[in-house]
Amino acid sequence: MITTDVLIVGSGPAGGAASLFLSTYGVDNIVLTRYGWTANTPRAHITNQRTIELMRDAGIEDQVVDKGTAHDLMGQTAFCTSLAGEEIGRIRTWGTHPRRLADYTEASPCLPMDLPQTLFEPILVSTAASRGARLRFNTEYLSLEQDDDGVTATVRDRLSDTTYQIRAKYLIGADGGRSKVAQDIDLPMAGAMDIEGSMNIVFEADLSRYVAHRPSVLYWVLQPGAQIGGIGAGLVRMVRPWNEWLIVWGYDINRPAPVVDEAMATEIVHNLVGDDTIDVKLKGTSVWSVNHMYAEKISKGRVFCMGDAIHRHPPSNGLGSNTSIQDAYNLAWKLALVLKGQAAPELLQSYEAERAPIARQIVDRANKSRNQFGQIFRALGMTPDAPAGRTIESRKDDTPTAAAQREELRKAIELKDYEFNAHGVELGQRYRSSAVVDDGTPEPPYERDHELYYHPTTWPGARIPHCWLTRGSDTVSTLDVVGKGRFTLLTGIGGDAWVKAAQSVSEQLGVPIEPFVIGPGRELDDLYGDWARVREIPDEGCLLVRPDAHIAYRAFDQPDDPTEALRQAVGAVLGR
């Protein structure tokens, strides 16, 4: 029988990332996918700062950035009657507004980018393979049985039609929105599937004359039929500037799904572009449904689910693949420590405690964003009974009614900040679990809207704030100092006792803990003074940072026995 430490079902963003991180940490893993290669359509694409931070930690940020569309080409998101038609409004998105750009650059060493799934997945799986992962394409997961010592999966080679078994210590179900793994372990789900119908049309056409002056990844088309089904409005999405595109258009899910043939697809393209003379090279079509569903529990025994298997939602906010990759990052270091005997299996329970609330949050947020398109249609008076041209034209009138309509439209478009600039949703996770040691302080309040704005804090459970430090002649982020599969302890001048404690506890427990003193004359210096402003502890305090860059433990001073205090904290996180 084939054996491995971790069997991963699915090679999409969640499964590919899980394999990448586990392989980086030295954990043997096998990835199964029923398909012959990675994604063949560019479904997911928005790649947020947190995801790029994880690629940075894994050592492949340059590969990812090299393949993507840069941040400065992402943000002139337009609302129009067609690409060639009248523009109704515009919003700066993904942190490209000058005011928001400061928020984004202060929060992370990375900027958002656009990277189609067709280009991202090969980077994930090929890097995982180069680090030891075993990939089995054309291999279908059939069933599983788990016991006290592991999981036995039955799989089928789709090329030879042979069935065989793989024995693993743990299994990850990253097999998408119709997850058989989640079904087989009876994960309880909340919400509804198939609430609206959408179709994707992928095509090549040179549209530079309509978009190059307002570069963006998203162009929203508001015209009759746009509010039927789908994701709220017609969408022309850039895949590669400015000649590869994906159109999203809705259909009534209460009727049979349409057969999107070449004639129908070309007609929709010409309609949304507003130019029936352009040459269209059709690359593919598909139909899919909008969902509002999340798993209330995301693991059972030795089986853990992630990605679309546990959060199913429309693409609004660009959260899907990002959250999937972050699910994998959360679980991978925990599995690595447990499999190496450095942590008790109880550590794995924190995966559900930390990621299940995120699954619900993003499903609710994405669906709320989709529904908020209705306010734009209402502001334009675009009801099923109203002629669209007349209502759009009426906003130009010199009347009190038209002035009120213009203001209503402005506010409706501004509300889309919650979809396109939800920085707090993307970066602001604060975990609560057994893998976080409560320091007795209340959670810091949000000074601004918690969805729109990221609030840096070192409160236990939060991601360590980014700021720039110096190491000799180099400038490094705090996020470059932590991670890499090991714990990190940060302290200041006067915190040498914490350094000795970290070294002692690391030896006692056999767990890597790398200590750093930040200050003048030390390996890391805070020349800009930014660390002193965000650390929220004095020099003699310390922060213990988990391998995923979230704060595990915080101390404001040195107790009588720092070694024992740190040992208890690390032991609590590891379940030892």
C-alpha positions as CSV (number, residue, x, y, z in Angstrom):
1,M,0.0,0.0,0.0
2,I,1.2,3.5,-0.8
3,T,1.8,5.5,2.4
4,T,2.4,9.2,3.2
5,D,2.1,11.6,6.1
6,V,-0.6,13.8,4.5
7,L,-2.9,13.0,1.6
8,I,-4.3,16.1,-0.1
9,V,-7.4,15.7,-2.3
10,G,-7.5,18.5,-4.8
11,S,-4.7,20.6,-6.4
12,G,-6.5,24.0,-6.6
13,P,-5.4,27.0,-4.6
14,A,-6.1,25.3,-1.2
15,G,-4.6,21.9,-2.1
16,G,-1.7,23.3,-4.1
17,A,-0.8,25.7,-1.3
18,A,-1.2,23.0,1.4
19,S,1.3,20.8,-0.5
20,L,3.7,23.8,-1.0
21,F,3.7,24.7,2.7
22,L,4.0,21.1,3.9
23,S,6.8,20.3,1.5
24,T,8.6,23.4,2.6
25,Y,8.3,22.2,6.2
26,G,9.7,18.8,5.2
27,V,6.4,16.9,5.5
28,D,5.8,14.0,3.1
29,N,2.6,14.5,1.1
30,I,0.7,13.2,-1.9
31,V,-1.7,15.4,-3.9
32,L,-4.5,13.8,-5.9
33,T,-6.5,15.5,-8.6
34,R,-9.0,13.9,-11.0
35,Y,-7.9,16.3,-13.7
36,G,-5.0,16.0,-16.1
37,W,-3.3,19.2,-15.0
38,T,-4.1,22.4,-13.0
39,A,-6.9,24.9,-13.7
40,N,-7.8,25.3,-17.3
41,T,-9.9,28.5,-16.8
42,P,-8.8,31.7,-15.1
43,R,-11.5,31.7,-12.4
44,A,-9.8,33.2,-9.3
45,H,-7.5,36.1,-9.9
46,I,-7.4,38.9,-7.2
47,T,-4.3,38.1,-5.1
48,N,-4.3,40.1,-1.9
49,Q,-1.5,41.3,0.3
50,R,-1.8,38.5,2.8
51,T,-1.5,35.8,0.1
52,I,1.6,37.4,-1.4
53,E,3.1,37.6,2.1
54,L,2.6,33.8,2.4
55,M,4.4,33.4,-1.0
56,R,7.2,35.6,0.3
57,D,7.5,33.4,3.3
58,A,7.7,30.3,1.1
59,G,10.4,31.9,-1.0
60,I,8.4,32.3,-4.3
61,E,7.2,35.9,-4.2
62,D,9.3,36.8,-7.2
63,Q,7.8,34.0,-9.3
64,V,4.3,35.1,-8.4
65,V,4.8,38.8,-9.0
66,D,6.5,38.1,-12.3
67,K,3.4,36.3,-13.7
68,G,0.8,38.8,-12.4
69,T,-0.6,42.1,-13.5
70,A,0.8,44.9,-11.4
71,H,-1.2,46.8,-8.8
72,D,-1.2,50.1,-10.7
73,L,-3.1,48.4,-13.5
74,M,-5.9,47.1,-11.3
75,G,-7.8,50.0,-9.9
76,Q,-9.9,52.2,-12.3
77,T,-13.0,50.1,-11.9
78,A,-15.7,51.5,-14.1
79,F,-19.5,51.2,-14.2
80,C,-20.8,51.7,-17.7
81,T,-23.6,50.8,-20.2
82,S,-20.9,48.9,-22.2
83,L,-17.2,49.3,-22.7
84,A,-17.8,51.5,-25.8
85,G,-20.8,53.1,-24.2
86,E,-21.5,55.7,-21.6
87,E,-19.6,55.5,-18.3
88,I,-21.8,56.1,-15.3
89,G,-19.2,56.1,-12.5
90,R,-15.8,55.0,-11.5
91,I,-14.2,53.8,-8.2
92,R,-10.5,53.3,-7.3
93,T,-10.2,49.8,-6.1
94,W,-7.7,47.4,-4.4
95,G,-6.1,50.3,-2.5
96,T,-5.2,52.4,-5.6
97,H,-6.8,55.6,-4.3
98,P,-4.0,57.8,-2.9
99,R,-5.5,57.9,0.5
100,R,-6.0,54.1,0.6
101,L,-2.6,53.4,-1.0
102,A,-1.0,54.8,2.2
103,D,-3.1,52.3,4.3
104,Y,-2.0,49.4,2.0
105,T,1.7,50.3,1.9
106,E,1.9,50.8,5.7
107,A,0.2,47.5,6.3
108,S,2.4,45.1,4.3
109,P,5.6,44.8,2.3
110,C,3.5,43.5,-0.6
111,L,0.9,45.1,-2.8
112,P,-2.2,43.4,-4.2
113,M,-1.9,42.0,-7.8
114,D,-4.0,40.2,-10.3
115,L,-2.9,36.6,-11.0
116,P,-5.2,34.3,-12.9
117,Q,-5.7,30.8,-11.4
118,T,-4.3,29.3,-14.6
119,L,-0.9,30.9,-13.9
120,F,-0.9,30.7,-10.1
121,E,-1.7,27.0,-9.6
122,P,1.2,25.7,-11.7
123,I,3.6,27.8,-9.5
124,L,2.1,26.2,-6.4
125,V,2.2,22.6,-7.5
126,S,5.5,22.7,-9.4
127,T,7.3,24.3,-6.4
128,A,5.7,21.7,-4.1
129,A,6.9,18.9,-6.4
130,S,10.4,20.4,-6.5
131,R,10.4,20.3,-2.7
132,G,9.3,16.6,-2.5
133,A,5.6,16.5,-3.0
134,R,4.2,13.6,-5.0
135,L,1.5,14.6,-7.5
136,R,-1.0,12.2,-9.0
137,F,-3.0,13.6,-11.8
138,N,-6.0,11.8,-13.4
139,T,-6.6,10.3,-10.0
140,E,-10.1,10.3,-8.5
141,Y,-10.8,10.2,-4.8
142,L,-13.5,7.6,-4.1
143,S,-13.9,7.1,-0.3
144,L,-12.1,7.1,3.0
145,E,-12.0,5.3,6.3
146,Q,-10.2,6.6,9.3
147,D,-9.1,5.0,12.6
148,D,-7.0,6.0,15.6
149,D,-3.8,5.9,13.6
150,G,-4.6,7.3,10.2
151,V,-6.8,7.5,7.1
152,T,-7.1,5.0,4.3
153,A,-8.4,6.5,1.0
154,T,-9.6,4.5,-1.9
155,V,-8.7,6.2,-5.2
156,R,-9.1,5.4,-8.9
157,D,-6.6,5.9,-11.7
158,R,-8.8,7.4,-14.4
159,L,-6.4,6.5,-17.2
160,S,-6.1,2.8,-16.4
161,D,-9.4,2.5,-14.5
162,T,-7.6,0.7,-11.6
163,T,-8.6,1.2,-8.0
164,Y,-6.0,1.3,-5.2
165,Q,-5.6,2.6,-1.6
166,I,-3.3,5.2,0.0
167,R,-2.7,5.2,3.7
168,A,-2.0,8.6,5.3
169,K,-1.7,9.9,8.9
170,Y,-3.9,12.8,8.0
171,L,-6.1,13.7,5.0
172,I,-6.9,17.2,3.6
173,G,-10.1,17.7,1.6
174,A,-9.4,20.5,-0.8
175,D,-11.7,19.2,-3.4
176,G,-13.9,22.2,-4.2
177,G,-17.4,23.4,-3.8
178,R,-18.9,20.0,-4.3
179,S,-16.5,18.4,-1.9
180,K,-16.9,14.6,-1.6
181,V,-14.5,14.6,1.3
182,A,-16.7,17.1,3.3
183,Q,-19.7,15.0,2.4
184,D,-18.0,11.7,3.4
185,I,-17.2,13.0,6.9
186,D,-20.6,14.7,7.3
187,L,-19.5,18.2,7.8
188,P,-22.5,20.3,8.9
189,M,-23.2,23.1,6.4
190,A,-25.2,26.2,6.7
191,G,-26.7,28.3,4.0
192,A,-27.9,27.5,0.5
193,M,-26.4,26.4,-2.8
194,D,-27.4,27.4,-6.3
195,I,-29.2,30.7,-5.4
196,E,-28.3,32.4,-8.7
197,G,-27.0,31.4,-12.1
198,S,-23.9,32.7,-13.9
199,M,-22.0,31.9,-17.0
200,N,-18.3,32.5,-17.9
201,I,-17.1,33.4,-21.4
202,V,-13.4,33.4,-21.9
203,F,-12.2,35.1,-25.0
204,E,-9.4,37.0,-26.7
205,A,-9.9,40.4,-28.3
206,D,-8.0,43.6,-28.4
207,L,-10.0,46.0,-26.3
208,S,-7.2,48.4,-25.5
209,R,-9.0,51.3,-27.2
210,Y,-11.8,51.0,-24.7
211,V,-9.8,50.3,-21.5
212,A,-6.2,51.4,-21.6
213,H,-7.0,54.9,-20.5
214,R,-8.8,53.5,-17.4
215,P,-6.8,50.4,-16.5
216,S,-8.6,48.0,-14.3
217,V,-9.3,44.3,-13.8
218,L,-13.1,44.8,-13.6
219,Y,-15.5,46.7,-15.8
220,W,-19.2,46.5,-14.7
221,V,-21.9,46.7,-17.3
222,L,-25.3,48.0,-16.3
223,Q,-27.9,47.3,-18.8
224,P,-31.3,45.5,-19.1
225,G,-30.8,41.9,-17.9
226,A,-27.7,42.7,-15.9
227,Q,-29.5,42.3,-12.6
228,I,-30.9,38.9,-13.5
229,G,-29.1,36.1,-11.6
230,G,-25.3,36.1,-11.6
231,I,-23.2,38.3,-9.4
232,G,-25.2,41.5,-9.5
233,A,-24.3,43.0,-12.9
234,G,-22.6,42.1,-16.1
235,L,-18.8,41.9,-15.8
236,V,-16.0,42.3,-18.3
237,R,-12.9,41.1,-16.5
238,M,-9.3,41.5,-17.6
239,V,-7.4,38.2,-17.7
240,R,-4.3,39.6,-19.4
241,P,-4.0,43.3,-20.4
242,W,-5.6,44.1,-22.8
243,N,-6.3,41.1,-25.0
244,E,-7.6,38.3,-22.9
245,W,-10.9,38.6,-21.1
246,L,-13.6,36.8,-19.1
247,I,-17.2,37.9,-19.2
248,V,-19.6,37.0,-16.4
249,W,-23.3,37.2,-17.3
250,G,-26.3,35.9,-15.3
251,Y,-29.2,33.6,-16.1
252,D,-32.4,32.7,-14.3
253,I,-31.5,29.7,-12.3
254,N,-35.2,28.7,-12.1
255,R,-34.9,27.8,-15.8
256,P,-32.7,25.2,-17.5
257,A,-29.1,26.3,-17.7
258,P,-28.4,27.8,-21.1
259,V,-26.3,26.1,-23.7
260,V,-23.6,28.8,-24.3
261,D,-22.6,28.0,-27.9
262,E,-20.2,30.2,-30.0
263,A,-23.0,32.3,-31.4
264,M,-24.5,33.1,-28.0
265,A,-21.2,33.8,-26.5
266,T,-20.1,36.1,-29.3
267,E,-23.4,38.0,-29.1
268,I,-22.9,38.5,-25.3
269,V,-19.3,39.7,-25.8
270,H,-20.4,42.2,-28.5
271,N,-23.2,43.4,-26.4
272,L,-21.2,44.1,-23.2
273,V,-18.3,45.5,-25.2
274,G,-20.7,47.6,-27.2
275,D,-19.0,46.9,-30.5
276,D,-20.0,44.2,-32.8
277,T,-17.1,44.7,-35.2
278,I,-14.4,43.5,-32.9
279,D,-12.8,40.1,-33.7
280,V,-13.5,37.6,-30.9
281,K,-11.6,34.4,-30.4
282,L,-13.6,32.2,-28.1
283,K,-11.5,30.2,-25.7
284,G,-14.2,28.5,-23.5
285,T,-17.5,28.8,-21.8
286,S,-19.0,27.4,-18.6
287,V,-22.1,27.8,-16.4
288,W,-21.9,27.9,-12.6
289,S,-24.0,28.9,-9.6
290,V,-23.8,31.5,-6.9
291,N,-23.7,30.0,-3.4
292,H,-24.1,31.2,0.1
293,M,-22.8,28.3,2.2
294,Y,-20.2,27.6,4.8
295,A,-19.2,24.7,7.0
296,E,-20.0,25.0,10.7
297,K,-17.3,22.4,11.5
298,I,-14.3,22.0,9.2
299,S,-12.7,18.8,10.5
300,K,-13.4,15.4,11.8
301,G,-10.8,13.2,13.4
302,R,-7.8,13.1,11.1
303,V,-9.6,14.7,8.2
304,F,-9.5,18.5,7.6
305,C,-11.3,20.4,4.9
306,M,-10.3,23.8,3.4
307,G,-11.0,26.1,0.5
308,D,-14.2,26.0,-1.4
309,A,-15.0,22.7,0.4
310,I,-15.9,24.9,3.5
311,H,-16.7,28.3,2.1
312,R,-18.8,28.7,-1.0
313,H,-19.7,32.1,-2.2
314,P,-19.7,34.5,-5.2
315,P,-16.4,36.0,-6.4
316,S,-17.2,39.4,-4.9
317,N,-14.4,40.9,-2.8
318,G,-11.9,38.5,-4.4
319,L,-11.7,36.4,-1.2
320,G,-12.0,32.8,-2.5
321,S,-8.6,31.7,-3.5
322,N,-6.9,34.0,-1.0
323,T,-8.9,32.5,1.9
324,S,-8.2,29.0,0.6
325,I,-4.5,29.6,0.6
326,Q,-4.6,31.1,4.0
327,D,-6.6,28.0,5.3
328,A,-3.7,25.9,4.1
329,Y,-1.1,28.1,5.7
330,N,-2.9,27.9,9.1
331,L,-3.0,24.1,9.1
332,A,0.3,23.3,7.5
333,W,2.6,24.4,10.3
334,K,0.4,22.7,12.9
335,L,0.5,19.4,11.0
336,A,4.2,19.7,10.6
337,L,4.8,20.1,14.4
338,V,2.5,17.3,15.3
339,L,4.0,14.9,12.7
340,K,7.5,15.7,14.0
341,G,6.4,15.0,17.6
342,Q,7.0,18.6,18.6
343,A,3.3,19.3,19.4
344,A,0.4,17.3,20.7
345,P,-2.4,16.4,18.3
346,E,-4.7,18.8,20.3
347,L,-2.9,21.6,18.4
348,L,-4.8,20.6,15.3
349,Q,-8.1,21.5,17.0
350,S,-7.2,25.1,16.8
351,Y,-7.5,24.9,13.0
352,E,-11.3,24.7,13.2
353,A,-11.5,27.3,16.0
354,E,-9.5,29.8,14.0
355,R,-10.6,29.2,10.4
356,A,-14.3,28.2,10.7
357,P,-15.3,31.8,11.8
358,I,-13.3,33.1,8.8
359,A,-15.3,30.8,6.5
360,R,-18.6,32.3,7.7
361,Q,-17.3,35.8,7.6
362,I,-16.2,35.8,4.0
363,V,-19.3,33.9,2.7
364,D,-21.5,36.6,4.3
365,R,-19.3,39.5,3.2
366,A,-19.1,38.3,-0.5
367,N,-22.9,37.8,-0.7
368,K,-23.6,41.1,0.9
369,S,-21.3,42.8,-1.6
370,R,-23.2,41.0,-4.5
371,N,-26.5,42.2,-3.1
372,Q,-25.3,45.8,-2.9
373,F,-25.3,46.1,-6.6
374,G,-29.1,46.5,-6.3
375,Q,-28.6,50.0,-4.9
376,I,-26.8,51.1,-8.0
377,F,-29.7,49.8,-10.2
378,R,-32.2,51.5,-7.9
379,A,-30.3,54.8,-8.1
380,L,-30.5,54.6,-11.9
381,G,-34.2,53.6,-11.7
382,M,-33.4,50.5,-13.6
383,T,-36.4,48.4,-12.6
384,P,-37.7,45.7,-14.9
385,D,-40.6,48.0,-16.0
386,A,-38.5,51.1,-16.7
387,P,-36.7,51.7,-20.0
388,A,-33.0,51.7,-19.2
389,G,-32.0,54.4,-21.6
390,R,-34.5,56.9,-20.2
391,T,-33.5,56.3,-16.5
392,I,-29.8,56.6,-17.2
393,E,-30.4,59.8,-19.3
394,S,-32.6,61.4,-16.6
395,R,-29.6,61.8,-14.2
396,K,-28.3,64.5,-16.5
397,D,-31.3,66.8,-16.1
398,D,-31.1,70.1,-14.3
399,T,-33.8,69.3,-11.8
400,P,-33.9,68.6,-8.1
401,T,-35.0,65.0,-8.9
402,A,-32.0,64.5,-11.1
403,A,-29.7,66.0,-8.5
404,A,-31.0,63.6,-5.9
405,Q,-30.6,60.8,-8.3
406,R,-26.9,61.7,-8.9
407,E,-26.3,61.8,-5.1
408,E,-28.0,58.5,-4.6
409,L,-25.9,57.0,-7.4
410,R,-22.7,58.4,-5.9
411,K,-23.4,56.9,-2.6
412,A,-24.4,53.6,-4.1
413,I,-21.1,53.3,-6.0
414,E,-19.2,54.5,-2.9
415,L,-20.8,51.6,-1.0
416,K,-18.8,49.2,-3.3
417,D,-15.8,50.1,-1.2
418,Y,-16.9,47.3,1.0
419,E,-16.3,45.0,-2.0
420,F,-13.2,46.5,-3.6
421,N,-11.3,48.1,-0.6
422,A,-12.2,45.8,2.3
423,H,-8.7,45.9,3.7
424,G,-9.8,44.9,7.2
425,V,-11.5,41.8,5.9
426,E,-8.3,40.9,4.0
427,L,-5.7,41.5,6.7
428,G,-7.6,41.8,10.0
429,Q,-8.1,38.3,11.3
430,R,-7.6,38.0,15.0
431,Y,-7.6,34.3,16.1
432,R,-9.1,33.0,19.3
433,S,-8.1,29.4,20.1
434,S,-6.0,27.2,22.3
435,A,-3.0,28.1,20.2
436,V,-3.2,31.7,21.4
437,V,-2.4,32.7,25.0
438,D,-4.7,35.3,26.5
439,D,-2.6,38.1,28.1
440,G,-5.6,39.4,30.1
441,T,-6.1,42.6,28.1
442,P,-9.4,43.3,26.2
443,E,-9.4,43.2,22.5
444,P,-8.4,46.6,21.1
445,P,-11.3,48.6,19.7
446,Y,-11.5,49.4,16.0
447,E,-10.9,53.1,15.5
448,R,-12.3,53.0,12.0
449,D,-14.6,50.7,10.1
450,H,-13.3,47.2,10.8
451,E,-14.1,45.9,7.3
452,L,-12.7,48.7,5.3
453,Y,-9.6,49.3,7.4
454,Y,-6.9,47.1,8.8
455,H,-6.0,47.9,12.5
456,P,-2.5,46.8,13.4
457,T,-2.1,45.4,16.9
458,T,0.1,42.9,18.8
459,W,-2.9,41.6,20.7
460,P,-2.5,37.8,21.0
461,G,-4.1,36.2,18.0
462,A,-3.5,39.0,15.6
463,R,-1.0,39.0,12.7
464,I,2.2,40.8,13.6
465,P,2.1,44.3,12.3
466,H,4.4,45.1,9.3
467,C,7.0,47.7,9.6
468,W,10.5,48.2,8.1
469,L,13.6,47.3,10.2
470,T,17.2,47.4,9.3
471,R,19.7,44.5,9.3
472,G,23.1,45.9,8.5
473,S,22.7,47.6,5.1
474,D,19.4,45.7,4.3
475,T,15.9,46.8,5.0
476,V,13.6,44.0,6.1
477,S,10.0,43.7,7.1
478,T,9.0,42.3,10.5
479,L,7.2,39.7,8.4
480,D,10.6,38.7,6.9
481,V,11.9,38.1,10.4
482,V,9.1,35.7,11.5
483,G,7.6,32.7,9.8
484,K,9.7,30.0,8.0
485,G,8.1,27.2,9.9
486,R,9.4,28.2,13.3
487,F,8.5,30.3,16.3
488,T,10.1,33.7,16.7
489,L,10.6,35.8,19.9
490,L,10.9,39.5,19.6
491,T,12.1,41.8,22.4
492,G,14.0,45.0,22.9
493,I,17.0,46.4,24.7
494,G,16.8,45.0,28.2
495,G,15.1,41.9,27.0
496,D,18.2,39.6,27.0
497,A,16.5,37.4,29.7
498,W,13.8,36.6,27.1
499,V,16.5,35.6,24.6
500,K,18.0,33.1,27.1
501,A,14.5,31.9,27.9
502,A,13.8,31.2,24.2
503,Q,17.0,29.3,23.8
504,S,16.3,27.2,27.0
505,V,12.7,26.5,26.1
506,S,13.6,25.6,22.6
507,E,16.1,23.0,23.9
508,Q,13.7,21.7,26.5
509,L,10.8,21.2,24.1
510,G,12.7,20.5,20.9
511,V,10.9,23.3,19.1
512,P,12.8,25.9,17.1
513,I,12.4,29.4,18.6
514,E,14.5,32.1,17.1
515,P,15.0,35.2,19.3
516,F,15.7,38.7,18.2
517,V,16.5,41.8,20.1
518,I,15.4,44.9,18.2
519,G,17.4,48.0,18.9
520,P,20.6,49.9,18.3
521,G,23.7,47.8,18.2
522,R,21.7,44.6,17.7
523,E,21.1,42.4,14.6
524,L,17.8,44.2,13.9
525,D,17.4,48.0,14.5
526,D,14.3,50.2,14.5
527,L,15.9,53.2,12.7
528,Y,12.6,54.5,11.5
529,G,11.0,54.2,14.9
530,D,7.9,52.4,13.4
531,W,8.4,49.3,15.5
532,A,8.3,51.3,18.7
533,R,5.0,52.8,17.6
534,V,3.2,49.5,16.7
535,R,4.7,46.9,19.1
536,E,2.5,47.9,22.1
537,I,5.0,46.6,24.6
538,P,8.0,48.2,26.3
539,D,11.6,47.2,25.5
540,E,11.7,44.6,28.3
541,G,8.5,42.9,27.1
542,C,8.4,40.2,24.4
543,L,6.2,38.8,21.6
544,L,6.2,35.1,20.8
545,V,5.2,34.8,17.1
546,R,3.8,31.6,15.6
547,P,5.1,30.2,12.3
548,D,2.1,31.8,10.6
549,A,3.1,35.3,11.8
550,H,0.2,35.5,14.3
551,I,1.0,36.5,17.9
552,A,0.9,33.5,20.3
553,Y,1.9,35.2,23.5
554,R,2.7,38.7,24.7
555,A,4.4,39.9,27.9
556,F,4.7,43.5,28.9
557,D,7.6,43.0,31.3
558,Q,9.9,40.3,32.6
559,P,8.5,38.0,35.3
560,D,10.8,36.6,38.0
561,D,11.3,33.5,35.9
562,P,11.0,34.4,32.2
563,T,12.0,30.8,31.2
564,E,9.1,29.2,33.1
565,A,6.7,31.9,31.8
566,L,7.7,31.2,28.2
567,R,7.8,27.5,28.7
568,Q,4.2,27.6,29.9
569,A,3.2,29.8,27.0
570,V,4.8,27.6,24.3
571,G,3.5,24.5,26.1
572,A,0.0,25.9,26.0
573,V,0.2,26.6,22.3
574,L,1.6,23.1,21.5
575,G,-0.7,21.3,23.9
576,R,2.2,20.0,25.9
